[in-house]
Structures are given as C-alpha cells and as structure tokens.
Amino acid sequence: MNPDTLIEIDHVTFGYDERRTILNDVSLRFARGKVTSVLGQSGCGKTTLLRLIGGVHGTTAGRVVFDGEEINANDRAQLYRLRRRLGMLFQFGALFTDLSVFDNVAFPLREMTDLPESLIHDIVLMKLNAVGLRGAARLKISEVSGGMARRIALARAIALDPELIMYDEPFAGLDLISMGVAAKLIRTLNDVTGATSLVISHDVPECMAISDWVVLMSGGGRIVAQGTPAELMASTEPEVRQFVRGEPDGPVKFHYPARPMAEDYGVAAIGGGAAS
C-alpha cells in the first residue's frame, strides 16, 4: 500500500441483499492529509462507502484497507481500536437531545478514554472554540439552530483528534451562510490538524471549493470520474457535465424505469384495488 494512501477501497462489491448491488467493483484511494469529496445522486452508494470504512458492514467482495490494515467487520476488537482513529459527522448531526452541548462533545472522551474530568473540560471547550461555539457550551440541544447543531456535531467528531474525519452530507439542510461556514471549517480543520477528510455530498459548489480530489459516483455503484475539482468542472463527458452543472437533461434520467404510461391506464390499481 502506498504510504501516501490512508484508505484503500480494493475492488469492493456490496449489496444489502441479492437483488440489488449498491457498490459494483469499486476501487478508490484516499490520500493522507487531503480533503476528498465523493459526489453523486441520492442512492448511488456514497453513505454505504462510509459504512464499509467504519466496519458497520462487511464487503460482499474485495477489501477495505485502513492505513495498511484490512478491516474485518466481524472483529470487534479491531473495530473498536480503529474507530478511535476516526471521527464521524453524521447527516443532520445525530446529537443526543437529552445532553447539553458540552456533554455531547465530551461523550466520546468519556466513553473511550480515561482522561480526568478537568482535562476533558478543557478539551471540550477547545473543540467548541474551534467551531465558534464555546459560548454555547451550557445550552440544551433544543436551544440551538440547525447550523449550530451541525457545528456541535463537528466538534464532537474531532474530540479525539482523529486521523480520518468522515462527513456524511455536511451541507444538507443548511442556509447559504451556514453552508459556507461548514465548508470553511472542514478545510481549516483538515489543514490545521493534518487529518484526512472524506466528504460525502451532492453539493457541487461547496465541495469543489474545499476539495483536493473529487470522485463522482453514479447509479449502480459505479465510479464515473475522479480528479481535481478543476478537471471535473472542465470535463466534457456527458454524465460528469450533467451532474456538476445541474443540467436536467442528460444520461441521468429523472424517471425510475417503468413501462409506457399508456399500458398502466385501466389496469388494477398498484395498491391492489380496482382502477376507478
């Protein structure tokens, strides 16, 4: 494995059942210390990729390698050890609503270390300060906005100073200002800490602005293209062009495959009743 590579996806195929393949013979490398964004339409397997890296699921075929060590989803001791080296920003934050802002960020420190409470206190305030929310430490989660909640979740994700930070749709549901703040934080934290960042998103402008490398996935778990943001934005390949420019017409179709509409008229209702 190349020493500049932190994560290697080696000919990985995965499906939740035999009827549908989510990832199909995918091979990728995520460079150490860089921000890599994986873009693609909903349902193309982006979040599944994170779950495989985190060992939530095992691959159907192929390997997921973290810093030279193949991940075994059935080895709980290995997963616990490796997960201490990664941070995860879940979609919509996944904060504990019955805990304060402070206690949410302190949670991984209390669960996974033996640090004294006095040191945990200082680390939590430092992480909250990094995302601009040290003054909100004593607030309840119900008292913060959606954008603030995302930043709190980010502070929790970096509490253990992880080598790898994974972001699942970090810009979803944010207003333009909060989106810009979140993007700047991802880039700044990556550069300051030297971590490796993996961003899963379908937000093209923000990802292109902060990424060193961009991967574009499509339906059926295929890798359509990868390269620098400039290379993808300049691509003339139809599927890449359609996605990065948000064009409604192109290889990616709006309608789920179906028989001609005329054949559906006058037949029994899909739900099982007679057509009216």
C-alpha positions in Angstrom: 0.0 0.0 0.0 1.3 3.4 -0.9 2.4 5.3 2.2 0.6 8.4 1.0 -2.7 6.5 1.0 -4.7 6.2 4.2 -7.8 4.4 2.9 -7.8 1.9 0.0 -11.0 0.5 -1.5 -9.9 -2.5 -3.4 -12.4 -4.0 -6.0 -15.2 -3.7 -3.5 -18.7 -5.0 -4.3 -21.5 -4.8 -1.8 -25.3 -5.2 -1.6 -27.7 -5.3 1.3 -29.4 -8.3 -0.4 -29.0 -10.4 -3.6 -31.5 -8.3 -5.6 -29.6 -5.0 -5.6 -25.9 -4.2 -5.9 -25.1 -0.9 -4.1 -21.3 -0.8 -5.0 -20.0 -2.7 -8.0 -16.3 -3.5 -8.2 -15.3 -0.1 -6.8 -11.6 0.8 -6.4 -10.5 4.1 -4.8 -7.6 5.5 -2.8 -8.0 8.4 -0.3 -4.8 10.4 0.1 -3.4 11.0 3.5 -3.8 14.6 4.7 -6.1 15.6 1.9 -9.8 16.6 1.5 -11.6 14.1 -0.8 -15.2 14.6 -1.8 -17.4 11.8 -3.1 -20.3 13.3 -5.1 -23.3 11.6 -6.7 -27.0 11.4 -6.9 -29.0 10.0 -4.0 -28.9 6.2 -3.7 -25.6 5.7 -5.6 -23.8 4.2 -2.6 -21.9 7.2 -1.1 -23.0 6.7 2.5 -22.6 2.9 2.1 -19.0 3.6 1.3 -18.6 5.3 4.7 -20.3 2.4 6.5 -17.8 -0.1 4.9 -14.9 2.1 6.0 -16.3 2.2 9.5 -16.8 -1.5 9.6 -20.6 -1.3 10.0 -20.9 -3.8 7.2 -18.5 -6.2 5.6 -17.9 -6.3 1.9 -19.5 -8.9 -0.4 -16.2 -9.0 -2.3 -13.0 -7.0 -2.2 -11.2 -5.3 0.6 -11.3 -2.1 2.6 -7.8 -1.2 4.0 -7.2 1.4 6.6 -3.6 2.5 7.0 -2.3 -0.9 5.7 -4.7 -3.0 7.8 -7.7 -4.7 6.2 -10.9 -4.0 8.0 -12.8 -7.0 9.3 -16.4 -6.1 10.2 -16.6 -9.2 12.4 -13.6 -8.4 14.5 -15.0 -6.2 17.3 -11.6 -5.6 19.0 -10.1 -4.4 15.7 -13.1 -2.2 15.0 -13.0 -0.6 18.5 -9.3 0.1 18.0 -9.6 1.6 14.5 -12.7 3.6 15.3 -10.7 5.6 17.9 -8.7 6.9 15.0 -11.7 8.2 13.0 -14.3 10.8 13.6 -17.8 10.8 12.0 -20.1 13.7 11.3 -23.5 12.1 10.8 -26.1 13.5 8.5 -28.1 16.0 10.5 -25.7 15.7 13.4 -27.2 12.8 15.4 -26.7 14.7 18.6 -28.0 13.4 22.0 -31.0 15.6 22.7 -31.1 14.9 26.4 -27.5 16.1 26.8 -26.1 19.6 26.8 -23.9 20.9 24.1 -20.9 20.4 26.4 -21.8 16.8 27.3 -22.4 15.9 23.6 -18.8 16.9 22.8 -17.5 15.3 26.0 -19.3 12.0 25.2 -16.5 10.2 23.1 -13.8 11.4 25.5 -15.7 9.9 28.5 -16.5 6.7 26.7 -13.2 6.0 25.0 -10.5 7.5 27.3 -9.6 7.5 31.0 -8.8 11.2 31.0 -9.7 13.2 34.2 -12.8 15.3 34.1 -10.7 18.5 34.4 -8.8 17.7 31.2 -12.0 16.7 29.4 -13.4 20.1 30.4 -10.5 21.9 28.7 -10.5 19.7 25.6 -14.3 20.2 25.1 -14.0 24.0 25.4 -11.1 24.0 23.0 -13.1 21.9 20.4 -16.1 24.1 20.8 -14.0 27.2 20.4 -12.6 25.8 17.1 -16.1 25.7 15.7 -17.1 29.1 17.2 -19.4 27.8 19.9 -17.5 27.9 23.2 -20.1 30.3 24.5 -22.9 27.8 23.8 -21.4 25.0 25.9 -24.2 25.0 28.6 -27.1 25.3 26.1 -29.5 22.4 25.5 -29.7 20.9 22.0 -33.2 22.2 21.7 -31.9 25.7 22.2 -29.5 25.8 19.2 -30.2 26.3 15.5 -29.7 23.7 12.8 -26.4 25.3 11.7 -25.2 25.4 15.2 -26.1 21.8 15.8 -24.0 20.8 12.8 -21.0 22.6 14.2 -21.5 21.0 17.6 -21.6 17.6 15.9 -18.3 18.6 14.1 -16.7 19.5 17.5 -17.7 16.0 18.8 -16.3 14.4 15.6 -12.9 15.9 16.3 -12.9 15.5 20.0 -10.4 12.6 19.9 -8.1 14.3 17.3 -8.9 11.6 14.7 -6.6 10.8 11.7 -9.6 10.4 9.5 -12.8 12.6 9.6 -15.8 11.4 7.6 -18.6 13.8 6.8 -22.0 12.4 5.6 -23.9 15.2 3.8 -22.4 18.0 6.0 -24.3 20.7 4.0 -27.7 19.2 3.9 -30.5 21.5 5.2 -28.2 24.4 5.9 -28.7 28.0 4.7 -26.1 29.6 2.5 -24.3 31.3 5.3 -24.2 28.2 7.5 -23.1 26.1 4.4 -20.2 28.5 3.8 -19.2 28.3 7.5 -19.3 24.5 7.5 -17.2 24.3 4.3 -14.6 26.6 5.7 -14.4 24.7 8.9 -13.9 21.4 7.1 -11.0 22.9 5.1 -9.5 24.7 8.0 -9.6 21.8 10.4 -8.1 19.5 7.8 -5.2 21.9 7.2 -4.6 22.7 10.9 -4.8 19.1 12.3 -3.2 17.3 9.3 -6.2 14.9 9.3 -7.6 13.1 6.2 -11.1 14.2 5.3 -13.7 12.3 3.4 -16.8 14.3 2.4 -19.9 12.6 1.1 -22.2 15.1 -0.6 -24.2 16.1 -3.6 -23.4 19.8 -3.1 -21.2 20.7 -6.0 -20.1 24.3 -5.4 -19.0 23.8 -1.7 -17.2 20.5 -2.4 -15.4 21.9 -5.4 -14.2 24.9 -3.3 -12.6 22.9 -0.5 -11.5 19.6 -2.0 -8.1 18.4 -3.2 -9.7 15.5 -5.1 -13.2 14.7 -6.2 -14.8 11.4 -7.0 -18.1 11.2 -8.9 -20.3 8.1 -8.4 -23.5 7.2 -10.3 -26.3 4.7 -10.0 -25.4 1.0 -9.7 -22.3 1.9 -7.6 -20.1 3.0 -10.5 -17.2 5.4 -10.4 -17.9 7.8 -13.3 -14.9 10.1 -12.9 -12.3 11.3 -10.5 -9.8 14.1 -10.5 -9.1 17.6 -9.2 -12.1 20.0 -8.9 -10.8 21.9 -12.0 -10.6 18.7 -14.0 -14.1 17.7 -13.3 -15.6 21.1 -13.8 -13.9 21.2 -17.3 -14.9 17.7 -18.2 -16.9 17.2 -21.5 -18.0 13.7 -20.5 -21.9 13.9 -20.6 -22.6 12.3 -17.2 -20.0 14.4 -15.4 -21.1 17.6 -17.2 -24.7 17.0 -16.3 -24.0 16.5 -12.6 -21.6 19.3 -12.0 -23.7 21.8 -13.9 -27.0 20.6 -12.6 -28.5 20.0 -16.1 -31.9 18.4 -16.1 -31.4 16.6 -19.4 -28.6 14.1 -19.9 -27.6 10.4 -19.2 -29.0 10.5 -15.7 -32.8 10.2 -16.1 -35.4 11.7 -13.7 -37.9 8.8 -14.0 -37.4 5.4 -12.4 -37.6 2.7 -15.1 -41.3 1.9 -16.0 -43.4 0.6 -18.8 -45.1 3.1 -21.1 -47.8 5.1 -19.3 -50.5 4.0 -21.7 -50.1 0.5 -20.5 -50.9 1.5 -16.9 -54.2 3.1 -17.7 -57.2 1.0 -17.0 -55.3 -1.7 -15.1 -55.8 -2.7 -11.5 -54.5 -0.1 -9.0 -51.0 -0.6 -7.8 -52.2 -0.9 -4.2 -54.4 -3.9 -5.2 -57.8 -2.3 -5.7 -59.7 -1.9 -8.9 -59.0 1.1 -11.1 -61.6 3.8 -10.9 
